Amino acid sequence: MQHKKRYEAYHGKTEEYVIQHLKDVKSERKWKWSTLRTKLGNCMGANSRYQMFAVTQKFHDFVKHVENECMTEEVHFPTALSVQDAQRVCADLKFNQELEALAVFSTAWSAGARVSDVTRLRCHKVHVNKDKDVITATFLEGKGVKARRAPYTLKINNPFATSLSRFLKKGSREYVFNDTETLRRTIRLAMKKYDQTYEMRSIRRGALQHMASLGVDLDTLQTMSGHKNRTMLLRYLDWGWHAGGMLQRQLEASTKLWE
């Protein structure tokens, strides 16, 4: 039903119109070919079920073209946010009294979560234990929920938990945070002060890599990250270089060959 609403504008249109529209959106939103491939898959799924437009060889050729472009497209991974820079960003946001942005940033960092997921938290699904700086949050929306195909709960430590608690005005509004675009812009600017290559995904990648380097097991990391399989998680961890002292474990493994 969701895909039908998203692509209902294609109902009764020609496949030439659909192809051109997808190309225009890709250009406008600066999609990668892999993103366009995902959108095409959703579009074809909705069309096969609701018969919105006729599909001929021309459309299949376009799909094949997108697949070929995906094969040659360079995979881009965000620069991982360092622990030192994460601490600096927190200090800057606190000094500048950007407490709402501080709450979002520190929660995303502590949980290894997507900022977009944190900004969709609902007031009645967040509990803060101020004495222990512990946050228990249930995510009902966002990419993490879609990946898991169900709501999920994380229990994390956050030394800035009090910054989050002041926005839990239960009964007055449904979501914890308002004006999420402004919050994202504030966080982005705070990070780029220390490295221009940082982006929003840098928070999640940096947090997961640092937890892995401290010896957090991969099962726990995968539960927190929501990656569908271990291979995807290892890619996020630079193929295991940060995964619980992987270099040392490799040395020990090769040493045993000569014992």
C-alpha positions as a Python dict, from the first residue, in 0.01 Angstrom:
ca = {
    (1, 'M'): (0, 0, 0),
    (2, 'Q'): (289, 233, 85),
    (3, 'H'): (450, 182, -257),
    (4, 'K'): (114, 232, -429),
    (5, 'K'): (74, 576, -271),
    (6, 'R'): (434, 665, -355),
    (7, 'Y'): (402, 575, -723),
    (8, 'E'): (34, 644, -787),
    (9, 'A'): (138, 948, -996),
    (10, 'Y'): (250, 696, -1258),
    (11, 'H'): (-98, 553, -1301),
    (12, 'G'): (-197, 573, -1667),
    (13, 'K'): (136, 722, -1771),
    (14, 'T'): (365, 586, -2040),
    (15, 'E'): (684, 406, -1950),
    (16, 'E'): (876, 689, -2123),
    (17, 'Y'): (725, 931, -1871),
    (18, 'V'): (815, 704, -1578),
    (19, 'I'): (1174, 659, -1697),
    (20, 'Q'): (1226, 1031, -1754),
    (21, 'H'): (1070, 1120, -1419),
    (22, 'L'): (1300, 880, -1235),
    (23, 'K'): (1599, 1027, -1419),
    (24, 'D'): (1491, 1380, -1326),
    (25, 'V'): (1446, 1290, -960),
    (26, 'K'): (1786, 1119, -955),
    (27, 'S'): (1947, 1434, -1092),
    (28, 'E'): (1755, 1667, -863),
    (29, 'R'): (1819, 1471, -544),
    (30, 'K'): (2167, 1359, -647),
    (31, 'W'): (2082, 992, -605),
    (32, 'K'): (2346, 731, -660),
    (33, 'W'): (2274, 459, -914),
    (34, 'S'): (2225, 214, -629),
    (35, 'T'): (1952, 437, -486),
    (36, 'L'): (1782, 455, -824),
    (37, 'R'): (1801, 75, -846),
    (38, 'T'): (1619, 47, -514),
    (39, 'K'): (1352, 294, -624),
    (40, 'L'): (1310, 105, -951),
    (41, 'G'): (1261, -219, -762),
    (42, 'N'): (991, -60, -546),
    (43, 'C'): (828, 93, -853),
    (44, 'M'): (823, -238, -1040),
    (45, 'G'): (685, -416, -735),
    (46, 'A'): (402, -167, -703),
    (47, 'N'): (333, -181, -1076),
    (48, 'S'): (319, -560, -1089),
    (49, 'R'): (55, -551, -818),
    (50, 'Y'): (-152, -250, -920),
    (51, 'Q'): (-87, -235, -1298),
    (52, 'M'): (-21, 139, -1311),
    (53, 'F'): (160, 150, -1646),
    (54, 'A'): (256, -86, -1926),
    (55, 'V'): (606, -233, -1921),
    (56, 'T'): (786, -318, -2246),
    (57, 'Q'): (1141, -410, -2342),
    (58, 'K'): (1239, -43, -2323),
    (59, 'F'): (1173, -36, -1950),
    (60, 'H'): (1366, -360, -1896),
    (61, 'D'): (1656, -213, -2092),
    (62, 'F'): (1653, 88, -1861),
    (63, 'V'): (1660, -142, -1558),
    (64, 'K'): (1957, -328, -1709),
    (65, 'H'): (2133, 3, -1773),
    (66, 'V'): (2090, 103, -1408),
    (67, 'E'): (2223, -236, -1295),
    (68, 'N'): (2533, -192, -1513),
    (69, 'E'): (2596, 156, -1373),
    (70, 'C'): (2570, 17, -1020),
    (71, 'M'): (2844, -233, -1100),
    (72, 'T'): (3089, 44, -1190),
    (73, 'E'): (2982, 294, -925),
    (74, 'E'): (3238, 365, -658),
    (75, 'V'): (3116, 274, -312),
    (76, 'H'): (3134, 571, -78),
    (77, 'F'): (3172, 521, 295),
    (78, 'P'): (3148, 819, 529),
    (79, 'T'): (3450, 931, 727),
    (80, 'A'): (3417, 784, 1075),
    (81, 'L'): (3379, 1048, 1345),
    (82, 'S'): (3665, 1019, 1595),
    (83, 'V'): (3608, 1001, 1970),
    (84, 'Q'): (3803, 1323, 2021),
    (85, 'D'): (3592, 1511, 1768),
    (86, 'A'): (3269, 1368, 1912),
    (87, 'Q'): (3368, 1505, 2251),
    (88, 'R'): (3455, 1841, 2098),
    (89, 'V'): (3121, 1860, 1918),
    (90, 'C'): (2937, 1788, 2244),
    (91, 'A'): (3138, 2057, 2423),
    (92, 'D'): (3067, 2311, 2147),
    (93, 'L'): (2695, 2238, 2137),
    (94, 'K'): (2674, 2268, 2515),
    (95, 'F'): (2875, 2593, 2519),
    (96, 'N'): (2653, 2743, 2250),
    (97, 'Q'): (2339, 2633, 2436),
    (98, 'E'): (2231, 2416, 2143),
    (99, 'L'): (2082, 2172, 2391),
    (100, 'E'): (1831, 2012, 2157),
    (101, 'A'): (2104, 1943, 1899),
    (102, 'L'): (2324, 1814, 2183),
    (103, 'A'): (2050, 1571, 2289),
    (104, 'V'): (2014, 1438, 1934),
    (105, 'F'): (2388, 1411, 1869),
    (106, 'S'): (2480, 1248, 2201),
    (107, 'T'): (2194, 997, 2178),
    (108, 'A'): (2288, 899, 1821),
    (109, 'W'): (2654, 863, 1922),
    (110, 'S'): (2578, 659, 2234),
    (111, 'A'): (2348, 422, 2045),
    (112, 'G'): (2534, 401, 1714),
    (113, 'A'): (2199, 504, 1567),
    (114, 'R'): (2098, 710, 1268),
    (115, 'V'): (2029, 1075, 1346),
    (116, 'S'): (1712, 1050, 1135),
    (117, 'D'): (1587, 771, 1363),
    (118, 'V'): (1667, 965, 1681),
    (119, 'T'): (1477, 1271, 1559),
    (120, 'R'): (1166, 1053, 1517),
    (121, 'L'): (1157, 936, 1878),
    (122, 'R'): (822, 979, 2050),
    (123, 'C'): (795, 1124, 2398),
    (124, 'H'): (604, 834, 2551),
    (125, 'K'): (865, 586, 2425),
    (126, 'V'): (1168, 746, 2592),
    (127, 'H'): (1264, 704, 2958),
    (128, 'V'): (1558, 883, 3119),
    (129, 'N'): (1718, 775, 3446),
    (130, 'K'): (1894, 1099, 3540),
    (131, 'D'): (2079, 946, 3835),
    (132, 'K'): (2257, 691, 3616),
    (133, 'D'): (2255, 882, 3283),
    (134, 'V'): (2073, 588, 3126),
    (135, 'I'): (1827, 628, 2839),
    (136, 'T'): (1582, 358, 2734),
    (137, 'A'): (1425, 438, 2399),
    (138, 'T'): (1190, 246, 2173),
    (139, 'F'): (1211, 336, 1806),
    (140, 'L'): (881, 318, 1618),
    (141, 'E'): (984, 492, 1294),
    (142, 'G'): (1285, 531, 1070),
    (143, 'K'): (1520, 326, 856),
    (144, 'G'): (1625, 115, 1154),
    (145, 'V'): (1266, 0, 1205),
    (146, 'K'): (1229, -78, 833),
    (147, 'A'): (1550, -282, 836),
    (148, 'R'): (1439, -482, 1138),
    (149, 'R'): (1078, -493, 1018),
    (150, 'A'): (968, -418, 1374),
    (151, 'P'): (1007, -154, 1646),
    (152, 'Y'): (1319, -197, 1859),
    (153, 'T'): (1444, -80, 2197),
    (154, 'L'): (1794, 35, 2297),
    (155, 'K'): (1925, 95, 2647),
    (156, 'I'): (2225, 324, 2644),
    (157, 'N'): (2445, 539, 2866),
    (158, 'N'): (2454, 908, 2780),
    (159, 'P'): (2632, 1164, 3004),
    (160, 'F'): (2410, 1430, 2845),
    (161, 'A'): (2088, 1247, 2931),
    (162, 'T'): (1959, 1553, 3117),
    (163, 'S'): (1969, 1745, 2788),
    (164, 'L'): (1726, 1492, 2644),
    (165, 'S'): (1497, 1478, 2947),
    (166, 'R'): (1407, 1846, 2926),
    (167, 'F'): (1247, 1787, 2587),
    (168, 'L'): (1023, 1503, 2707),
    (169, 'K'): (716, 1718, 2747),
    (170, 'K'): (471, 1435, 2759),
    (171, 'G'): (119, 1533, 2678),
    (172, 'S'): (217, 1854, 2500),
    (173, 'R'): (360, 1701, 2182),
    (174, 'E'): (400, 1361, 2023),
    (175, 'Y'): (763, 1376, 1910),
    (176, 'V'): (1059, 1463, 2132),
    (177, 'F'): (1221, 1694, 1878),
    (178, 'N'): (1083, 1966, 1654),
    (179, 'D'): (1235, 2135, 1349),
    (180, 'T'): (1459, 1838, 1271),
    (181, 'E'): (1613, 2002, 962),
    (182, 'T'): (1754, 2284, 1175),
    (183, 'L'): (1891, 2031, 1424),
    (184, 'R'): (2063, 1832, 1149),
    (185, 'R'): (2215, 2149, 1005),
    (186, 'T'): (2344, 2256, 1347),
    (187, 'I'): (2505, 1916, 1407),
    (188, 'R'): (2654, 1904, 1057),
    (189, 'L'): (2816, 2245, 1096),
    (190, 'A'): (2952, 2152, 1440),
    (191, 'M'): (3122, 1841, 1297),
    (192, 'K'): (3260, 2011, 987),
    (193, 'K'): (3442, 2256, 1212),
    (194, 'Y'): (3688, 1972, 1277),
    (195, 'D'): (3677, 1783, 946),
    (196, 'Q'): (3506, 1894, 626),
    (197, 'T'): (3454, 1532, 518),
    (198, 'Y'): (3226, 1455, 811),
    (199, 'E'): (2859, 1392, 731),
    (200, 'M'): (2560, 1273, 932),
    (201, 'R'): (2648, 906, 874),
    (202, 'S'): (2992, 972, 1026),
    (203, 'I'): (2835, 968, 1374),
    (204, 'R'): (2694, 617, 1344),
    (205, 'R'): (3001, 473, 1172),
    (206, 'G'): (3243, 632, 1417),
    (207, 'A'): (3048, 512, 1720),
    (208, 'L'): (3023, 152, 1596),
    (209, 'Q'): (3391, 140, 1501),
    (210, 'H'): (3500, 276, 1837),
    (211, 'M'): (3281, 30, 2028),
    (212, 'A'): (3428, -252, 1819),
    (213, 'S'): (3783, -135, 1891),
    (214, 'L'): (3702, -151, 2262),
    (215, 'G'): (3610, -518, 2228),
    (216, 'V'): (3230, -501, 2207),
    (217, 'D'): (3124, -831, 2048),
    (218, 'L'): (2981, -836, 1699),
    (219, 'D'): (2646, -979, 1811),
    (220, 'T'): (2586, -677, 2033),
    (221, 'L'): (2702, -438, 1762),
    (222, 'Q'): (2471, -599, 1507),
    (223, 'T'): (2179, -574, 1749),
    (224, 'M'): (2250, -204, 1797),
    (225, 'S'): (2319, -126, 1431),
    (226, 'G'): (2036, -330, 1284),
    (227, 'H'): (2245, -457, 992),
    (228, 'K'): (2073, -753, 827),
    (229, 'N'): (2382, -970, 818),
    (230, 'R'): (2737, -984, 954),
    (231, 'T'): (2896, -897, 619),
    (232, 'M'): (2717, -561, 604),
    (233, 'L'): (2827, -484, 960),
    (234, 'L'): (3189, -571, 882),
    (235, 'R'): (3181, -337, 584),
    (236, 'Y'): (3075, -61, 822),
    (237, 'L'): (3367, -160, 1044),
    (238, 'D'): (3614, -142, 753),
    (239, 'W'): (3585, -516, 691),
    (240, 'G'): (3675, -607, 1045),
    (241, 'W'): (3982, -396, 1109),
    (242, 'H'): (3805, -239, 1405),
    (243, 'A'): (3621, -553, 1508),
    (244, 'G'): (3740, -635, 1856),
    (245, 'G'): (4117, -620, 1798),
    (246, 'M'): (4105, -797, 1462),
    (247, 'L'): (4469, -719, 1378),
    (248, 'Q'): (4589, -879, 1700),
    (249, 'R'): (4369, -1183, 1642),
    (250, 'Q'): (4510, -1220, 1291),
    (251, 'L'): (4864, -1209, 1433),
    (252, 'E'): (4778, -1476, 1689),
    (253, 'A'): (4621, -1695, 1418),
    (254, 'S'): (4923, -1677, 1189),
    (255, 'T'): (5159, -1735, 1483),
    (256, 'K'): (4989, -2065, 1558),
    (257, 'L'): (5087, -2190, 1213),
    (258, 'W'): (5449, -2189, 1326),
    (259, 'E'): (5407, -2337, 1671),
}
